[in-house]
Amino acid sequence: MAAQKKSKASKFLTVPTRPIPVDRDRSVAGLLEKMEGAGFGARQLAEAHRVWLDMLDDNSTIYMCGSGNLIPSGMRRLLAYVIKNRFVDVLVMSGTVLFHDIHEILGRNHYQAHPSMSDEELEASEVSRMGDLLANQEEYREADEWVGSVINQLDFSRPYSIREFLHLLGRELAEIAHEDGILTAAFKSRVPVYCPDLLASPLSIGIARARFEKKIQFNFDITQDTMEMMHISNRTRNSGIITLGSICSQNMVNMAEVSSYITRTTPRGHKYAVSITTDSVPLDTRTPSFGGNHTQTFGKLLKNATTAYVPSDPSIALPMIVTALSQTAAKFMKGRKRPTFSFSGKDLGIEVP
């Protein structure tokens, strides 16, 4: 019998999709493994878990960028977990995320809303609505006052970098917190936290309140933050980036690559990238070919970089990925060589093995 002639398409059509089965396996990591055989969001969610493990296994410096309502939506414990276990190395968080983090570390809550609650009634009761979530405006003002109380302890003869200021907030919170959040976990784990949009966030209100009420002349040295990010980027051999929320939250990391010309070094780009976002991105950019225009989503990448774009609200995807990591990451962490940071006044020491 004559051999069947292969079509031109056959060299490409080699890995069929596998419909996800229903079985008794209750492991989240096991479910994600099954989802790797599917397509679109299911596959990308599974790929995000796999790429994160690859970052850990490859001794990469891992940046995590976050924006939006991560904390009110219930992600604080998950984020504290990945920081304390050093599944990430550098944090770039919006001021909104950090303000909500302070609010909850101080023992306050965010609450679920109901469609029957009218905006007029909520406003009259000094309650803020964020989608289907609520917050007490008076408690937010108490967080403003607490931020001002920390500023009152600082040395006003010199400016502070935003990273140093956030480190000091984490230190003060760690002394009173009953449960960890981003800032306390970062302080205890010696992970630097950067905030590129502080002045456009609720975190700036407490700073302004301290100056208005107590006439405190307090200044930031934003150049120091830019320099530190540049040095981290220059000393890193392999890097990965995880973006939660808008892809705009990774702009500060992208600028660290752009600024490499100052030190006459060649930007390497990330070897790994995971983006979990509801931003509208074309299909060919979400899951690109290596020659595709995917830098607009992930930033500068190495050639043949491994990426995963998860078109999802982080409050859906992050619990699954982090729970899976809790089941799978231990063996990758045993021999991991991660960057270490020393915090001494305004200076950040950086050692990359």
Helices and strands as residue ranges (DSSP letters): G 8-11, H 28-35, H 40-57, E 61-66, H 76-84, E 90-93, H 95-105, E 111-112, H 119-124, E 127-130, E 133-136, H 137-151, H 162-174, H 182-189, E 193-194, G 198-200, H 203-214, H 222-235, E 239-244, G 247-250, H 251-258, G 259-263, E 270-277, H 283-286, H 295-298, E 301-311, H 314-328, H 330-333, E 340-344, E 347-351
